[in-house]
Amino acid sequence: MKSHPYFTSAAFAALLACAPLAQAHNVWLEPDADGAYTVQFGGHEGQLENFAAGKLKSVEAYDARGRRIDVAVQPVPGGARATPARKAALLAAHFDNGFFSRVGEGPMVEKPMTENPGATSGVHALKFHKTILEWGPVTREKLGQTLEIIAKTRRSPHAGEPQQFQVLLDGQPRAGVRVSLGESGP
């Protein structure tokens, strides 16, 4: 079964840092022929980018009932690869892309505001991702990510039907968060 990136946190990095970003990066997992998942990182104009494997803080896997599955994460050229010990129903990732800041309307640079003289805005670009491979109770459970989305419906979604979700920040419901598919989609 092909994995579908369920949601990523590009829009959420701005929420966590309270500084809006245009064209934020996303992180997601793509299946490979060996039953593993390549961690993908990118977003600006749809371009993939290499990243230091150390930016990937964790990949967790769960079966349909929510039981944790061991995951081996290994660095690969340009990023990282995650291999669950057995078939997973849901994968969750935490990625820390670091601190970025800018002076006025200038470009974002990979430095915290304290190291960028004159910086007027900044962000700590944390990414949280889930890939749902099999619909089940685990899709409605809190996993404990700093920022996560959980499904509110029991049955599997069908194309064209609306879905209800709940956004949690530090495990608590958060109202008014804009959720989109991709960088600029609805």
Solvent accessible surface area in square Angstrom, and as a share of the most:
residue,aa,sasa,rsa
1,M,192,0.86
2,K,124,0.53
3,S,0,0.00
4,H,117,0.52
5,P,53,0.33
6,Y,51,0.19
7,F,15,0.06
8,T,30,0.18
9,S,0,0.00
10,A,11,0.09
11,A,36,0.28
12,F,2,0.01
13,A,0,0.00
14,A,20,0.16
15,L,43,0.21
16,L,49,0.25
17,A,33,0.26
18,C,118,0.71
19,A,14,0.11
20,P,125,0.79
21,L,48,0.24
22,A,87,0.67
23,Q,96,0.42
24,A,14,0.11
25,H,27,0.12
26,N,14,0.07
27,V,0,0.00
28,W,49,0.17
29,L,0,0.00
30,E,51,0.23
31,P,47,0.30
32,D,47,0.24
33,A,111,0.86
34,D,115,0.59
35,G,50,0.48
36,A,1,0.01
37,Y,24,0.09
38,T,43,0.25
39,V,5,0.03
40,Q,30,0.13
41,F,9,0.04
42,G,0,0.00
43,G,6,0.06
44,H,67,0.30
45,E,142,0.64
46,G,64,0.61
47,Q,115,0.51
48,L,104,0.52
49,E,72,0.32
50,N,125,0.64
51,F,21,0.09
52,A,64,0.50
53,A,32,0.25
54,G,56,0.54
55,K,48,0.20
56,L,16,0.08
57,K,111,0.47
58,S,43,0.28
59,V,12,0.07
60,E,40,0.18
61,A,0,0.00
62,Y,16,0.06
63,D,12,0.06
64,A,24,0.19
65,R,165,0.60
66,G,19,0.18
67,R,119,0.43
68,R,149,0.55
69,I,7,0.03
70,D,115,0.60
71,V,34,0.20
72,A,61,0.47
73,V,69,0.40
74,Q,79,0.35
75,P,102,0.64
76,V,43,0.25
77,P,141,0.89
78,G,33,0.32
79,G,6,0.05
80,A,1,0.01
81,R,51,0.19
82,A,1,0.01
83,T,45,0.26
84,P,15,0.09
85,A,78,0.61
86,R,122,0.45
87,K,162,0.69
88,A,6,0.05
89,A,2,0.01
90,L,1,0.00
91,L,1,0.00
92,A,2,0.02
93,A,1,0.01
94,H,53,0.24
95,F,0,0.00
96,D,30,0.16
97,N,9,0.05
98,G,18,0.17
99,F,99,0.41
100,F,42,0.18
101,S,0,0.00
102,R,61,0.22
103,V,73,0.42
104,G,36,0.35
105,E,168,0.75
106,G,27,0.26
107,P,110,0.69
108,M,54,0.24
109,V,57,0.32
110,E,102,0.46
111,K,95,0.40
112,P,39,0.25
113,M,88,0.39
114,T,132,0.77
115,E,108,0.48
116,N,19,0.10
117,P,122,0.76
118,G,57,0.55
119,A,20,0.15
120,T,89,0.52
121,S,39,0.25
122,G,15,0.15
123,V,6,0.03
124,H,53,0.24
125,A,4,0.03
126,L,31,0.16
127,K,3,0.01
128,F,4,0.02
129,H,0,0.00
130,K,5,0.02
131,T,0,0.00
132,I,20,0.10
133,L,17,0.09
134,E,69,0.31
135,W,42,0.15
136,G,10,0.10
137,P,63,0.39
138,V,0,0.00
139,T,4,0.02
140,R,57,0.21
141,E,66,0.30
142,K,119,0.50
143,L,34,0.17
144,G,67,0.64
145,Q,19,0.08
146,T,50,0.29
147,L,0,0.00
148,E,1,0.01
149,I,6,0.03
150,I,13,0.07
151,A,3,0.02
152,K,106,0.45
153,T,39,0.23
154,R,185,0.68
155,R,137,0.50
156,S,51,0.33
157,P,48,0.30
158,H,97,0.43
159,A,111,0.86
160,G,88,0.85
161,E,77,0.35
162,P,124,0.78
163,Q,49,0.22
164,Q,123,0.55
165,F,80,0.33
166,Q,52,0.23
167,V,14,0.08
168,L,0,0.00
169,L,32,0.16
170,D,105,0.54
171,G,20,0.19
172,Q,119,0.53
173,P,83,0.52
174,R,104,0.38
175,A,98,0.76
176,G,87,0.83
177,V,31,0.18
178,R,156,0.57
179,V,64,0.37
180,S,25,0.16
181,L,129,0.64
182,G,45,0.43
183,E,62,0.28
184,S,105,0.68
185,G,20,0.20
186,P,151,0.95
